[in-house]
Amino acid sequence: MSCEGVVGMSLSQSEVEFLNTLDLLGGKADSSTIASKMGIPESSIFPISSLLAQKGYVKITESVKEKFFLTDEGKYCESQGMPEKRLMVFLKQKGGQVSLKELSAVLKQNEISPVLGWGRKTGAFSIEKGPGGPYVILKKDVPSYYGSLLTKIKNGPQSFDEEECHILRELISRGLVVKKDQKEIVIELVPGAHLDRRATVSVLTSDDIRTGKWREISLRPYDVSAAPPELKIGKKHPYLEFLKEVKEILFNMGFEETEGQFVETEFWNFDVLFQAQDHPARAVHDSFQVKNVSVSIDAPSELIESVRAVHESGGHTGSKGWGYRWDIATAARPLLRTQMTVNSVRYLHSHKDPPVKAFSLSKVFRPDLIDSRHMVEFCQLDGIVGDRGINVRHLLGILQEFSRQLGFKRIKFRPSYYPFTEPSIDAYVEHPKLGWIECLGAGMFRPEVLGPLGITFPVIAWGIGIDRLAMIRLGINDIRELHTNDLSKLRSWGWW
């Protein structure tokens, strides 16, 4: 590259310091020497030198060299002394011989056998039998060059003469040193590269202006046509945003939110809702039973007695009930709640004066085969409206208005059956790809539900599979994708 091309290149402050350091080292040095001189990690040398090579300031030569490093055992021997050296000093202190059992005073257990083998091989030590057992006897002094070479390797110089190479091989065989191939780069200044080494910056500081340093600084050109970087700012998951919107709509419609607990008794989850104790929904394959948890029926005795009477004979509701003997032990069994209507009846029990208008939105749990439309854990929205004179027409109107505010244009109803409502309906909304999807069940609470709770006015109720509405709103075909944390997928869908 010509000098004119070099002069036009902009340099960062670190690149200028790199070139100045290379000048001080005679214009050519390896990466470790430059790193040591600059006081930076050697790993930082390659990216800086690569940039300077692209700009034509330096030339890089790569080579692979053998380098030697101390193992953990080698580091121990370098700091504490070679085992044979420690043994020799110990033997001299003991008059030239010690019993085999005494070696643990100066040697680690894993050192004893190797050092005795080395001593017999070199003639430094011998083992002889004595009255008290085997003895180790010093025959001659051991060399000290092993420890010196370990210290040399630790301190970094990697050039060895012929004699050191022979000792090095022995240290490797003893597991004190390892050999590794390392890439080494040598950086050399390109002739003429010193012509322009002003650092290029994008911002002038107040110190630069006050001290006059700005005269020595080159400002980086600013490209006004360049596009700004795309910002990936954090956001709430779109599914959570949808649930928040649902709540805001209901708040604006005058509803109050209620909260409950994941673990309920069958009493509140089923019995209060006039669901027979032998109903299939109460079997283990349709609800998650909870083991090793003690839960009592948190209800007054008069409510428990009223629920019992309704199940057995209809109580004072005018119903015939289910005609079986109600079991309180069954009612006390704990389970993960299967629907949010349990929150609605709990709310009614403590709000006996009309009007009442409440909703609950949270997780429910049901054993199911996981597929594009079903999960074992999902969100359900349950709502109630109670007042004198309301009927099914009010129920249909509320559901249509709620659907309209969520942006669903088509909704249809058909008759259905639920143990706790009469009449009962199912509602469907239209998905652009999956067609009509059942999303809620609704109806008027039966006297068998309202009577034991002490409610004397009609109550309309509904339970919405809000996850299915979320699928339609967010334009996805698989309910499992509501919970994805794949950012690339979320962005490809246009949610983020």
PyMOL commands that set and color helices and strands:
alter all, ss='L'
color gray80, all
select helices_A, chain A and resi 3-7+13-24+31-38+42-54+72-80+83-93+100-105+109-122+145-155+162-173+193-195+206-211+213-216+238-252+266-269+271-273+280-282+301-313+328-331+341-350+392-406+447-453+466-474+479-483+487-492
alter helices_A, ss='H'
color red, helices_A
select strands_A, chain A and resi 28-30+58-70+97-99+125-130+133-138+177-189+200-201+218-219+256-257+263-265+334-336+356-365+377-386+411-418+421-431+435-445+459-464
alter strands_A, ss='S'
color yellow, strands_A
deselect
rebuild
show_as cartoon
